[in-house]
Amino acid sequence: MAPKKGNAEGDELAISGWYGGGYNAPVVTPERAMQYLKNIHAATQLENLQVQIFPGPPEIWVEDEKGEVDAALTSEMKKTAEKVGLYPAMQIAWYECMGYGCSVKSPGYARENGKLNLVEIRNLPAFRFSQYPGIGDIQNKLMPGIVVNAAGETEVYQVSTDGSNRVKINNFHIITDPAAPKPAGEAYLLPIYPVIAAINHANKAADQQVNRIGAPSIFAQLEETSSQVATWSKEFVKKWGKDTSFVIPRGVTFPDVKIRETKTAAERLDMLISWIENYFNPTTVLQKGNSIGASDQGAARIWANFVAGTQSWVECAFEEFFKPVLEANGYENRYVRIELKRPELDRSSEIREQIKVGIEGKALTTEEIRDNLSELTLKETDEKLLAMLNEQYASAVTASPFGFGNAVPEKQLKQEETTEKRINRAYDKAEKRLLKLIGED
């Protein structure tokens, strides 16, 4: 059905739905979320992911509508980004979106030498929006200080330093993952918070089990009812533990009631931890049982796409802070671009295979083959290698448009094998030169 013409309709504000399950985990509150973020299993995953998304300060430049770089403005915006702490602010925003659902910033602008400049990006801690102001509709239960009023406008209330009241913030900018509900987002970690609660529960059970190894559950049977035995039994029940010992009086026995410790707590703990690890790993779609091939190359590509996708929305969110500066200073059709370093994939094996196939059926031109060789980062292309490639290419049988060709002569097969070895040797040699230059043996 084709879309109708006219204004967009409907309400894009999300209604939070909280559902129970088989495990009655504690309700996730802002205070509990802050504690869960410190859990070793969640903290480890976040730390490992953060260094992938933020491998170093981003590249910043200014371009026009044709994509041409404005060198003077680029230099100016780079200085501004450094002064306002852009890179740390980006990392904080991502972390808070992961843990709480959104990040609240308060940008500061001031005129200097007749021009409007961005002078501050103030980071307002997410956990300081943990109290409901008493008016409006809560949009994110982990940040109840962000509400929508009766007029449909977003309002933000921060808990005061002493915690006594809530202060309305008028100059604010909310950053969220574009795929999350507006305006306050939803924590990426929200599905694993109940898992962390269950881990804490399983840890407690495991600790109890460890204690019972030293002081197992035992049952005293009193065969006498003297006052001395009664007094001893009361003290025994109070003080029995792994660090105590007793002289057993006559008339007291300990029958075996056949209660044995199991590995249930430890096994459940392992299972819960694996849930968290899988949740943070987008390459689980390549695991057994799926139709996609579970190759290292495929996993690397999925991981790279996941990281790049996250980097993209963080970059776009912070480009917005520079728009008022460009507009107020009359720089029409100028755009600040921010780009974090993208994950790099090792395509050497793939390129080598392309060269081989491209020669065998003349599926690639000689120029395309040279381009593929240059992608292998060979510092110098061996002229003898190129001559052999040209000779092999000239003698190759052109592939049929339907993918069927004549049998390749045995001599040509040997020549192809020799050429492939030369490509591999040339690549390895270039790689060794590169490692030597950067000081690695």
Contacts in CASP RR format, 6 or more apart in sequence:
PFRMAT RR
TARGET T0000
AUTHOR 0000-0000-0000
METHOD contacts of the structure
MODEL  1
MAPKKGNAEGDELAISGWYGGGYNAPVVTPERAMQYLKNIHAATQLENLQ
VQIFPGPPEIWVEDEKGEVDAALTSEMKKTAEKVGLYPAMQIAWYECMGY
GCSVKSPGYARENGKLNLVEIRNLPAFRFSQYPGIGDIQNKLMPGIVVNA
AGETEVYQVSTDGSNRVKINNFHIITDPAAPKPAGEAYLLPIYPVIAAIN
HANKAADQQVNRIGAPSIFAQLEETSSQVATWSKEFVKKWGKDTSFVIPR
GVTFPDVKIRETKTAAERLDMLISWIENYFNPTTVLQKGNSIGASDQGAA
RIWANFVAGTQSWVECAFEEFFKPVLEANGYENRYVRIELKRPELDRSSE
IREQIKVGIEGKALTTEEIRDNLSELTLKETDEKLLAMLNEQYASAVTAS
PFGFGNAVPEKQLKQEETTEKRINRAYDKAEKRLLKLIGED
12 182 0 8 1.000
13 137 0 8 1.000
13 139 0 8 1.000
13 148 0 8 1.000
13 181 0 8 1.000
13 182 0 8 1.000
13 183 0 8 1.000
14 139 0 8 1.000
14 181 0 8 1.000
14 182 0 8 1.000
14 185 0 8 1.000
14 186 0 8 1.000
16 138 0 8 1.000
16 139 0 8 1.000
16 140 0 8 1.000
16 141 0 8 1.000
18 27 0 8 1.000
18 141 0 8 1.000
23 194 0 8 1.000
23 198 0 8 1.000
25 193 0 8 1.000
25 194 0 8 1.000
25 197 0 8 1.000
25 198 0 8 1.000
26 32 0 8 1.000
26 197 0 8 1.000
28 36 0 8 1.000
28 141 0 8 1.000
28 142 0 8 1.000
28 190 0 8 1.000
28 193 0 8 1.000
28 194 0 8 1.000
29 130 0 8 1.000
29 141 0 8 1.000
29 142 0 8 1.000
30 100 0 8 1.000
30 127 0 8 1.000
30 129 0 8 1.000
30 130 0 8 1.000
30 142 0 8 1.000
30 143 0 8 1.000
30 144 0 8 1.000
31 127 0 8 1.000
31 130 0 8 1.000
32 193 0 8 1.000
32 197 0 8 1.000
33 99 0 8 1.000
33 100 0 8 1.000
33 127 0 8 1.000
33 142 0 8 1.000
33 187 0 8 1.000
33 189 0 8 1.000
33 193 0 8 1.000
34 127 0 8 1.000
36 42 0 8 1.000
36 189 0 8 1.000
36 193 0 8 1.000
36 196 0 8 1.000
36 197 0 8 1.000
37 43 0 8 1.000
37 46 0 8 1.000
37 99 0 8 1.000
37 189 0 8 1.000
39 196 0 8 1.000
39 199 0 8 1.000
39 200 0 8 1.000
41 196 0 8 1.000
41 199 0 8 1.000
41 273 0 8 1.000
41 276 0 8 1.000
42 189 0 8 1.000
42 192 0 8 1.000
42 196 0 8 1.000
42 276 0 8 1.000
45 276 0 8 1.000
45 277 0 8 1.000
45 280 0 8 1.000
46 95 0 8 1.000
46 98 0 8 1.000
48 280 0 8 1.000
49 280 0 8 1.000
50 91 0 8 1.000
50 94 0 8 1.000
50 95 0 8 1.000
52 307 0 8 1.000
52 343 0 8 1.000
53 94 0 8 1.000
53 307 0 8 1.000
53 310 0 8 1.000
53 311 0 8 1.000
53 314 0 8 1.000
53 340 0 8 1.000
54 87 0 8 1.000
54 90 0 8 1.000
54 91 0 8 1.000
54 94 0 8 1.000
54 340 0 8 1.000
55 340 0 8 1.000
55 341 0 8 1.000
56 87 0 8 1.000
56 340 0 8 1.000
56 341 0 8 1.000
57 87 0 8 1.000
58 86 0 8 1.000
58 87 0 8 1.000
58 90 0 8 1.000
58 315 0 8 1.000
58 338 0 8 1.000
58 339 0 8 1.000
58 340 0 8 1.000
58 341 0 8 1.000
59 338 0 8 1.000
59 339 0 8 1.000
59 340 0 8 1.000
59 341 0 8 1.000
60 74 0 8 1.000
60 77 0 8 1.000
60 78 0 8 1.000
60 81 0 8 1.000
60 86 0 8 1.000
60 336 0 8 1.000
60 337 0 8 1.000
60 338 0 8 1.000
60 339 0 8 1.000
61 69 0 8 1.000
61 74 0 8 1.000
61 77 0 8 1.000
61 336 0 8 1.000
61 337 0 8 1.000
62 69 0 8 1.000
62 70 0 8 1.000
62 73 0 8 1.000
62 74 0 8 1.000
62 77 0 8 1.000
62 326 0 8 1.000
62 331 0 8 1.000
62 334 0 8 1.000
62 335 0 8 1.000
62 336 0 8 1.000
62 337 0 8 1.000
63 69 0 8 1.000
63 70 0 8 1.000
63 334 0 8 1.000
63 335 0 8 1.000
63 337 0 8 1.000
64 70 0 8 1.000
64 333 0 8 1.000
64 334 0 8 1.000
64 335 0 8 1.000
65 333 0 8 1.000
65 335 0 8 1.000
70 334 0 8 1.000
73 326 0 8 1.000
73 331 0 8 1.000
73 334 0 8 1.000
77 322 0 8 1.000
77 336 0 8 1.000
80 117 0 8 1.000
80 118 0 8 1.000
80 322 0 8 1.000
80 325 0 8 1.000
81 87 0 8 1.000
81 338 0 8 1.000
83 119 0 8 1.000
84 118 0 8 1.000
84 119 0 8 1.000
84 120 0 8 1.000
84 121 0 8 1.000
85 121 0 8 1.000
86 121 0 8 1.000
86 318 0 8 1.000
86 338 0 8 1.000
89 105 0 8 1.000
89 121 0 8 1.000
89 123 0 8 1.000
89 318 0 8 1.000
90 314 0 8 1.000
90 315 0 8 1.000
90 318 0 8 1.000
92 103 0 8 1.000
92 123 0 8 1.000
93 103 0 8 1.000
93 105 0 8 1.000
93 123 0 8 1.000
93 175 0 8 1.000
93 314 0 8 1.000
93 317 0 8 1.000
93 318 0 8 1.000
94 103 0 8 1.000
94 310 0 8 1.000
94 314 0 8 1.000
96 102 0 8 1.000
96 103 0 8 1.000
96 125 0 8 1.000
96 126 0 8 1.000
97 103 0 8 1.000
97 175 0 8 1.000
97 176 0 8 1.000
97 177 0 8 1.000
97 180 0 8 1.000
97 185 0 8 1.000
97 187 0 8 1.000
97 188 0 8 1.000
98 187 0 8 1.000
98 188 0 8 1.000
98 189 0 8 1.000
99 126 0 8 1.000
99 142 0 8 1.000
99 187 0 8 1.000
99 188 0 8 1.000
99 189 0 8 1.000
99 190 0 8 1.000
100 126 0 8 1.000
100 127 0 8 1.000
100 140 0 8 1.000
100 142 0 8 1.000
100 143 0 8 1.000
100 187 0 8 1.000
101 126 0 8 1.000
101 140 0 8 1.000
101 142 0 8 1.000
101 143 0 8 1.000
101 176 0 8 1.000
101 177 0 8 1.000
101 180 0 8 1.000
101 184 0 8 1.000
101 185 0 8 1.000
101 186 0 8 1.000
101 187 0 8 1.000
101 188 0 8 1.000
101 190 0 8 1.000
102 126 0 8 1.000
102 140 0 8 1.000
102 143 0 8 1.000
102 146 0 8 1.000
102 174 0 8 1.000
102 175 0 8 1.000
102 176 0 8 1.000
102 180 0 8 1.000
102 183 0 8 1.000
102 184 0 8 1.000
102 185 0 8 1.000
103 123 0 8 1.000
103 126 0 8 1.000
103 174 0 8 1.000
103 175 0 8 1.000
103 176 0 8 1.000
104 124 0 8 1.000
104 126 0 8 1.000
104 129 0 8 1.000
104 146 0 8 1.000
104 156 0 8 1.000
104 158 0 8 1.000
104 169 0 8 1.000
104 172 0 8 1.000
104 173 0 8 1.000
104 174 0 8 1.000
104 175 0 8 1.000
105 121 0 8 1.000
105 122 0 8 1.000
105 123 0 8 1.000
105 124 0 8 1.000
105 172 0 8 1.000
105 173 0 8 1.000
105 174 0 8 1.000
105 175 0 8 1.000
105 321 0 8 1.000
106 120 0 8 1.000
106 121 0 8 1.000
106 122 0 8 1.000
106 124 0 8 1.000
106 169 0 8 1.000
106 171 0 8 1.000
106 172 0 8 1.000
106 173 0 8 1.000
107 118 0 8 1.000
107 120 0 8 1.000
107 121 0 8 1.000
107 122 0 8 1.000
107 171 0 8 1.000
107 173 0 8 1.000
107 321 0 8 1.000
108 118 0 8 1.000
108 119 0 8 1.000
108 120 0 8 1.000
108 121 0 8 1.000
108 122 0 8 1.000
108 171 0 8 1.000
109 116 0 8 1.000
109 117 0 8 1.000
109 118 0 8 1.000
109 119 0 8 1.000
109 324 0 8 1.000
109 325 0 8 1.000
110 116 0 8 1.000
110 117 0 8 1.000
110 119 0 8 1.000
111 117 0 8 1.000
112 119 0 8 1.000
115 328 0 8 1.000
115 329 0 8 1.000
116 324 0 8 1.000
116 325 0 8 1.000
116 328 0 8 1.000
116 329 0 8 1.000
117 325 0 8 1.000
118 321 0 8 1.000
118 322 0 8 1.000
118 324 0 8 1.000
118 325 0 8 1.000
121 321 0 8 1.000
124 158 0 8 1.000
124 169 0 8 1.000
124 172 0 8 1.000
126 142 0 8 1.000
126 143 0 8 1.000
128 158 0 8 1.000
128 159 0 8 1.000
129 143 0 8 1.000
129 144 0 8 1.000
129 145 0 8 1.000
129 146 0 8 1.000
129 156 0 8 1.000
129 157 0 8 1.000
129 158 0 8 1.000
129 159 0 8 1.000
130 142 0 8 1.000
130 143 0 8 1.000
130 144 0 8 1.000
130 145 0 8 1.000
130 159 0 8 1.000
131 144 0 8 1.000
131 145 0 8 1.000
131 157 0 8 1.000
131 159 0 8 1.000
131 166 0 8 1.000
132 138 0 8 1.000
132 144 0 8 1.000
132 145 0 8 1.000
132 147 0 8 1.000
133 145 0 8 1.000
133 147 0 8 1.000
133 155 0 8 1.000
133 157 0 8 1.000
133 166 0 8 1.000
133 168 0 8 1.000
135 147 0 8 1.000
135 149 0 8 1.000
135 155 0 8 1.000
136 147 0 8 1.000
136 148 0 8 1.000
136 149 0 8 1.000
136 150 0 8 1.000
136 155 0 8 1.000
137 147 0 8 1.000
137 148 0 8 1.000
138 144 0 8 1.000
138 145 0 8 1.000
138 146 0 8 1.000
138 147 0 8 1.000
139 146 0 8 1.000
139 147 0 8 1.000
139 148 0 8 1.000
139 154 0 8 1.000
139 181 0 8 1.000
139 182 0 8 1.000
139 183 0 8 1.000
139 184 0 8 1.000
139 185 0 8 1.000
140 146 0 8 1.000
140 181 0 8 1.000
140 184 0 8 1.000
140 185 0 8 1.000
140 186 0 8 1.000
140 187 0 8 1.000
142 187 0 8 1.000
142 190 0 8 1.000
143 184 0 8 1.000
145 156 0 8 1.000
145 157 0 8 1.000
145 158 0 8 1.000
145 166 0 8 1.000
146 154 0 8 1.000
146 155 0 8 1.000
146 156 0 8 1.000
146 157 0 8 1.000
146 174 0 8 1.000
146 183 0 8 1.000
146 184 0 8 1.000
147 154 0 8 1.000
147 155 0 8 1.000
147 157 0 8 1.000
148 154 0 8 1.000
148 155 0 8 1.000
148 183 0 8 1.000
149 155 0 8 1.000
154 174 0 8 1.000
154 183 0 8 1.000
154 184 0 8 1.000
155 168 0 8 1.000
156 168 0 8 1.000
156 169 0 8 1.000
156 172 0 8 1.000
156 174 0 8 1.000
157 166 0 8 1.000
157 167 0 8 1.000
157 168 0 8 1.000
157 169 0 8 1.000
158 166 0 8 1.000
158 167 0 8 1.000
158 169 0 8 1.000
159 165 0 8 1.000
159 166 0 8 1.000
159 167 0 8 1.000
160 166 0 8 1.000
160 167 0 8 1.000
173 320 0 8 1.000
173 321 0 8 1.000
174 183 0 8 1.000
174 184 0 8 1.000
175 314 0 8 1.000
175 317 0 8 1.000
175 318 0 8 1.000
176 182 0 8 1.000
176 183 0 8 1.000
176 184 0 8 1.000
176 185 0 8 1.000
177 185 0 8 1.000
177 188 0 8 1.000
177 313 0 8 1.000
178 313 0 8 1.000
178 316 0 8 1.000
180 186 0 8 1.000
187 193 0 8 1.000
191 279 0 8 1.000
192 275 0 8 1.000
192 276 0 8 1.000
192 279 0 8 1.000
195 272 0 8 1.000
195 275 0 8 1.000
195 276 0 8 1.000
196 276 0 8 1.000
198 268 0 8 1.000
198 272 0 8 1.000
199 269 0 8 1.000
199 272 0 8 1.000
199 273 0 8 1.000
202 265 0 8 1.000
202 268 0 8 1.000
202 269 0 8 1.000
202 272 0 8 1.000
203 269 0 8 1.000
205 264 0 8 1.000
205 265 0 8 1.000
206 265 0 8 1.000
206 266 0 8 1.000
206 269 0 8 1.000
209 261 0 8 1.000
209 265 0 8 1.000
209 266 0 8 1.000
211 241 0 8 1.000
211 242 0 8 1.000
212 261 0 8 1.000
213 242 0 8 1.000
213 261 0 8 1.000
214 241 0 8 1.000
214 242 0 8 1.000
215 240 0 8 1.000
215 241 0 8 1.000
215 242 0 8 1.000
215 244 0 8 1.000
216 261 0 8 1.000
217 259 0 8 1.000
218 240 0 8 1.000
218 254 0 8 1.000
219 254 0 8 1.000
219 255 0 8 1.000
219 257 0 8 1.000
220 233 0 8 1.000
220 236 0 8 1.000
220 237 0 8 1.000
220 252 0 8 1.000
220 253 0 8 1.000
220 254 0 8 1.000
221 252 0 8 1.000
221 253 0 8 1.000
221 254 0 8 1.000
221 255 0 8 1.000
222 229 0 8 1.000
222 230 0 8 1.000
222 233 0 8 1.000
222 251 0 8 1.000
222 252 0 8 1.000
223 251 0 8 1.000
223 252 0 8 1.000
223 253 0 8 1.000
224 250 0 8 1.000
224 251 0 8 1.000
224 252 0 8 1.000
228 249 0 8 1.000
229 249 0 8 1.000
229 251 0 8 1.000
229 252 0 8 1.000
232 246 0 8 1.000
232 249 0 8 1.000
232 252 0 8 1.000
233 252 0 8 1.000
236 246 0 8 1.000
239 246 0 8 1.000
240 246 0 8 1.000
278 284 0 8 1.000
282 302 0 8 1.000
282 303 0 8 1.000
282 305 0 8 1.000
282 306 0 8 1.000
283 298 0 8 1.000
283 299 0 8 1.000
283 302 0 8 1.000
283 303 0 8 1.000
285 292 0 8 1.000
285 302 0 8 1.000
286 292 0 8 1.000
286 293 0 8 1.000
286 294 0 8 1.000
286 295 0 8 1.000
286 298 0 8 1.000
286 299 0 8 1.000
286 302 0 8 1.000
287 294 0 8 1.000
288 294 0 8 1.000
292 298 0 8 1.000
297 345 0 8 1.000
297 349 0 8 1.000
297 350 0 8 1.000
300 345 0 8 1.000
300 346 0 8 1.000
301 345 0 8 1.000
303 343 0 8 1.000
304 342 0 8 1.000
304 343 0 8 1.000
304 344 0 8 1.000
304 345 0 8 1.000
307 342 0 8 1.000
307 343 0 8 1.000
308 342 0 8 1.000
308 343 0 8 1.000
311 339 0 8 1.000
311 340 0 8 1.000
311 342 0 8 1.000
314 340 0 8 1.000
315 337 0 8 1.000
315 338 0 8 1.000
315 339 0 8 1.000
315 340 0 8 1.000
318 338 0 8 1.000
319 335 0 8 1.000
319 336 0 8 1.000
319 337 0 8 1.000
319 338 0 8 1.000
322 336 0 8 1.000
323 336 0 8 1.000
326 334 0 8 1.000
326 335 0 8 1.000
326 336 0 8 1.000
347 375 0 8 1.000
348 376 0 8 1.000
348 427 0 8 1.000
351 372 0 8 1.000
351 375 0 8 1.000
351 376 0 8 1.000
352 376 0 8 1.000
352 420 0 8 1.000
352 423 0 8 1.000
352 424 0 8 1.000
352 427 0 8 1.000
354 364 0 8 1.000
354 372 0 8 1.000
355 364 0 8 1.000
355 369 0 8 1.000
355 372 0 8 1.000
355 373 0 8 1.000
355 423 0 8 1.000
356 416 0 8 1.000
356 420 0 8 1.000
357 363 0 8 1.000
358 364 0 8 1.000
358 368 0 8 1.000
358 369 0 8 1.000
359 369 0 8 1.000
359 389 0 8 1.000
359 392 0 8 1.000
359 393 0 8 1.000
359 396 0 8 1.000
359 416 0 8 1.000
359 419 0 8 1.000
360 396 0 8 1.000
360 397 0 8 1.000
360 399 0 8 1.000
360 408 0 8 1.000
360 416 0 8 1.000
361 396 0 8 1.000
361 397 0 8 1.000
361 398 0 8 1.000
361 399 0 8 1.000
361 405 0 8 1.000
362 393 0 8 1.000
362 396 0 8 1.000
362 397 0 8 1.000
362 398 0 8 1.000
362 399 0 8 1.000
363 399 0 8 1.000
364 372 0 8 1.000
366 389 0 8 1.000
366 390 0 8 1.000
366 393 0 8 1.000
369 389 0 8 1.000
369 393 0 8 1.000
370 381 0 8 1.000
370 386 0 8 1.000
373 381 0 8 1.000
373 423 0 8 1.000
374 381 0 8 1.000
376 423 0 8 1.000
376 426 0 8 1.000
376 427 0 8 1.000
376 430 0 8 1.000
377 430 0 8 1.000
377 431 0 8 1.000
377 434 0 8 1.000
378 426 0 8 1.000
378 427 0 8 1.000
378 430 0 8 1.000
379 430 0 8 1.000
379 433 0 8 1.000
379 434 0 8 1.000
380 430 0 8 1.000
381 426 0 8 1.000
382 422 0 8 1.000
382 426 0 8 1.000
385 419 0 8 1.000
385 422 0 8 1.000
385 423 0 8 1.000
385 426 0 8 1.000
388 415 0 8 1.000
388 418 0 8 1.000
388 419 0 8 1.000
388 422 0 8 1.000
389 419 0 8 1.000
391 415 0 8 1.000
392 412 0 8 1.000
392 415 0 8 1.000
392 416 0 8 1.000
392 419 0 8 1.000
395 412 0 8 1.000
395 415 0 8 1.000
396 408 0 8 1.000
396 412 0 8 1.000
397 405 0 8 1.000
397 406 0 8 1.000
397 408 0 8 1.000
399 405 0 8 1.000
408 416 0 8 1.000
435 441 0 8 1.000
END
